Amino acid sequence: YLERIDASAAVNAAPSTNDDEAWSFGRLFSLTPSWSHPVIAADNLSGPSLAPPKGIYLHGGPGCGKTHLMNVFYDSLSSSSSSSSSSPHQQKVHFHKFMLDVHRQMHLAQTVHGIRGSDAVLHHVLTRILQKGRILCFDEFQVTDVADALLLRRLFTGLVERGAVVVATSNRAPRELYKGGLQRELFVPFVDWLEETLVVVGMWDSEVDYRLVMSGGRGVAGGVSVSGN
């Protein structure tokens, strides 16, 4: 599976038997700087003229290869970026660190920039995020904080509506996120949105710990399940 998604062969590889898998990874690997360059004015967040591809949510156990896949994708973008561009097209960050920065930016918007109203504050935060790149790669996507749980739907809907592409890895399937959390019923609409908006790829059947493979071991990947429209 990892070999089939290798960056050097992804675009021209033989068609996969799973249309969702082939379409999503193929379009992601073929992203061009002309689409993904973060040219976004503060008063114009309508998004790019070209429709972005669907993002991907990779979930599976530790060592199944999901982070490696995301890194291959991210590195393929870095190598194809225009050397004349002073701004990155993509950003890669641990999800917990990302959310800490979101809350920090919301606080600064109110206390330093004097922005009032939740919509205006969110607008400011979305602008700051997308100025760093439209392609967002999140490692270890998980939700444990009620403040994050209540914010995520508005935050991610705003990002995608403005042309962002989300690629995330997680140790939990979407329906397992924030399980048992406070006011989880208010979080469930975000799970519905996530499953409708991203292609969800399950890698739980992998029998290989790729952390060992990357350090010199060997093995053969197991099965993969894909869902998404």
C-alpha positions as CSV (number, residue, x, y, z in Angstrom):
1,Y,0.0,0.0,0.0
2,L,2.8,2.4,0.9
3,E,4.6,1.7,-2.3
4,R,1.5,2.4,-4.4
5,I,1.2,5.8,-2.8
6,D,4.8,6.7,-3.3
7,A,5.1,10.3,-4.4
8,S,7.3,9.6,-7.4
9,A,4.6,7.3,-9.0
10,A,1.3,8.5,-7.5
11,V,0.1,10.6,-10.4
12,N,0.9,8.2,-13.2
13,A,0.3,4.9,-11.4
14,A,-2.1,2.3,-12.7
15,P,-5.7,2.9,-11.7
16,S,-6.6,1.6,-8.2
17,T,-9.6,-0.7,-7.7
18,N,-10.9,1.9,-5.2
19,D,-12.0,5.1,-7.0
20,D,-12.0,7.2,-3.8
21,E,-8.5,6.2,-2.9
22,A,-7.0,6.8,-6.3
23,W,-8.9,10.1,-6.9
24,S,-8.0,11.5,-3.5
25,F,-4.3,10.6,-3.4
26,G,-3.8,11.3,-7.1
27,R,-5.3,14.8,-6.9
28,L,-3.4,15.6,-3.7
29,F,-0.1,14.6,-5.1
30,S,-0.7,16.6,-8.3
31,L,-1.5,19.8,-6.4
32,T,0.3,22.8,-8.1
33,P,1.7,26.0,-6.5
34,S,-0.7,28.0,-8.7
35,W,-3.6,26.6,-6.8
36,S,-2.1,26.2,-3.3
37,H,-0.2,29.5,-3.0
38,P,-1.6,31.4,0.1
39,V,-2.4,34.7,-1.6
40,I,-5.2,35.7,0.7
41,A,-6.2,39.3,1.6
42,A,-7.8,39.9,5.0
43,D,-10.9,41.3,3.3
44,N,-11.2,38.6,0.7
45,L,-11.5,35.0,2.0
46,S,-13.7,33.7,-0.8
47,G,-11.1,31.0,-1.6
48,P,-9.3,30.0,-4.8
49,S,-11.0,30.0,-8.2
50,L,-10.2,26.4,-8.7
51,A,-12.1,23.9,-6.5
52,P,-9.6,22.2,-4.1
53,P,-9.5,18.4,-3.9
54,K,-10.9,16.5,-1.0
55,G,-8.7,16.0,2.0
56,I,-7.9,12.7,3.7
57,Y,-8.3,11.5,7.3
58,L,-6.0,8.5,7.9
59,H,-6.7,6.5,11.0
60,G,-5.0,3.4,12.4
61,G,-2.9,2.0,15.2
62,P,0.6,3.2,16.1
63,G,3.2,2.3,13.5
64,C,0.7,1.4,10.7
65,G,2.3,3.9,8.3
66,K,-0.2,6.8,8.4
67,T,2.3,9.4,9.4
68,H,4.8,8.1,6.8
69,L,2.1,8.5,4.1
70,M,1.4,12.1,5.2
71,N,5.1,12.9,5.2
72,V,5.6,11.5,1.7
73,F,2.8,13.7,0.5
74,Y,4.1,16.8,2.4
75,D,7.6,16.2,1.1
76,S,6.3,15.9,-2.5
77,L,4.8,19.3,-2.2
78,S,8.0,20.8,-0.8
79,S,10.1,19.5,-3.6
80,S,7.7,20.8,-6.3
81,S,7.2,24.2,-4.8
82,S,8.5,27.1,-6.8
83,S,11.9,28.3,-5.7
84,S,10.9,31.9,-6.4
85,S,8.1,31.8,-3.9
86,S,8.8,33.4,-0.5
87,S,5.7,31.8,1.1
88,P,5.1,28.2,1.8
89,H,2.1,26.4,0.2
90,Q,1.6,24.0,3.0
91,Q,2.1,23.5,6.7
92,K,2.6,20.5,8.8
93,V,1.9,20.6,12.6
94,H,1.0,18.4,15.5
95,F,-2.7,18.8,16.0
96,H,-2.5,19.7,19.7
97,K,0.1,22.4,19.0
98,F,-2.2,23.8,16.2
99,M,-5.2,24.1,18.5
100,L,-3.1,25.8,21.2
101,D,-2.0,28.3,18.6
102,V,-5.7,28.8,17.5
103,H,-6.7,29.7,21.1
104,R,-3.7,32.0,21.4
105,Q,-4.6,33.8,18.2
106,M,-8.2,34.2,19.3
107,H,-7.0,35.7,22.6
108,L,-4.6,38.1,20.8
109,A,-7.4,39.1,18.4
110,Q,-9.5,40.4,21.3
111,T,-6.8,41.7,23.6
112,V,-4.2,43.1,21.2
113,H,-6.1,43.8,18.0
114,G,-9.4,44.9,19.7
115,I,-11.6,42.6,17.6
116,R,-15.0,42.1,19.0
117,G,-17.6,39.4,18.2
118,S,-17.0,35.7,17.7
119,D,-17.4,35.8,13.9
120,A,-14.9,38.6,13.5
121,V,-12.4,36.9,15.8
122,L,-12.8,33.6,13.8
123,H,-12.3,35.5,10.5
124,H,-9.1,37.0,11.9
125,V,-7.8,33.5,13.0
126,L,-8.7,31.9,9.7
127,T,-6.8,34.6,7.8
128,R,-3.7,34.0,9.9
129,I,-3.8,30.3,9.4
130,L,-4.3,30.4,5.7
131,Q,-1.5,32.9,5.2
132,K,0.8,30.1,6.2
133,G,-0.5,27.8,3.5
134,R,-3.7,26.3,2.2
135,I,-2.6,22.7,2.6
136,L,-2.9,21.7,6.3
137,C,-1.2,18.5,7.4
138,F,-2.1,17.5,11.0
139,D,-0.4,14.7,12.8
140,E,-2.1,12.9,15.7
141,F,-5.6,14.4,15.3
142,Q,-7.4,14.0,18.6
143,V,-9.9,15.9,20.7
144,T,-9.8,15.8,24.5
145,D,-10.8,19.4,25.4
146,V,-14.3,20.7,25.5
147,A,-13.3,24.1,24.2
148,D,-11.7,22.4,21.1
149,A,-14.7,20.2,20.7
150,L,-17.1,23.1,20.5
151,L,-14.9,25.1,18.2
152,L,-13.8,22.5,15.6
153,R,-16.9,22.6,13.3
154,R,-16.8,26.3,12.8
155,L,-13.0,26.4,12.5
156,F,-12.7,23.6,9.9
157,T,-15.8,24.5,8.0
158,G,-14.3,28.0,7.6
159,L,-11.0,26.6,6.5
160,V,-12.4,24.3,3.8
161,E,-14.9,26.9,2.6
162,R,-11.9,29.2,2.0
163,G,-10.0,26.6,-0.1
164,A,-8.0,24.7,2.5
165,V,-7.2,21.0,2.0
166,V,-6.9,19.0,5.2
167,V,-4.8,15.9,5.5
168,A,-4.9,14.3,9.0
169,T,-3.6,11.3,10.8
170,S,-5.2,9.9,14.0
171,N,-5.2,6.8,16.2
172,R,-9.0,7.1,16.3
173,A,-11.7,6.6,13.7
174,P,-13.9,9.7,13.4
175,R,-16.7,8.2,15.4
176,E,-14.3,7.5,18.2
177,L,-13.1,11.1,18.6
178,Y,-14.0,12.8,21.9
179,K,-15.8,9.7,23.0
180,G,-17.3,10.1,26.4
181,G,-16.4,13.8,26.4
182,L,-18.4,16.6,28.1
183,Q,-21.3,17.8,25.9
184,R,-20.3,15.4,23.2
185,E,-23.7,15.7,21.5
186,L,-22.6,19.2,20.4
187,F,-19.5,17.7,18.9
188,V,-21.2,15.0,16.8
189,P,-22.1,17.4,13.9
190,F,-18.4,17.9,13.4
191,V,-17.9,14.2,13.1
192,D,-20.7,14.1,10.5
193,W,-19.1,17.0,8.6
194,L,-15.6,15.3,8.7
195,E,-17.0,12.0,7.3
196,E,-18.8,13.9,4.5
197,T,-16.0,16.3,3.6
198,L,-12.9,14.2,3.8
199,V,-12.1,10.7,2.5
200,V,-11.7,8.5,5.5
201,V,-9.0,5.8,5.2
202,G,-8.8,3.1,7.9
203,M,-5.4,1.3,8.2
204,W,-6.2,-0.9,11.2
205,D,-5.6,-4.2,9.3
206,S,-1.9,-3.4,8.8
207,E,0.3,-6.1,10.4
208,V,3.5,-4.1,10.1
209,D,5.0,-1.6,12.5
210,Y,6.5,0.9,10.0
211,R,8.4,2.6,12.8
212,L,10.6,-0.6,12.7
213,V,10.6,-0.8,8.9
214,M,11.8,2.8,8.6
215,S,14.6,2.0,11.0
216,G,15.8,-1.0,9.0
217,G,13.2,-3.7,9.5
218,R,11.0,-5.3,6.8
219,G,7.4,-6.4,6.4
220,V,4.3,-6.4,4.3
221,A,1.4,-4.1,4.8
222,G,-2.1,-5.4,5.6
223,G,-5.5,-4.2,4.4
224,V,-6.9,-0.7,4.1
225,S,-10.5,0.4,4.2
226,V,-11.6,3.6,2.4
227,S,-14.8,5.6,2.8
228,G,-16.0,8.9,1.4
229,N,-17.8,10.4,-1.5
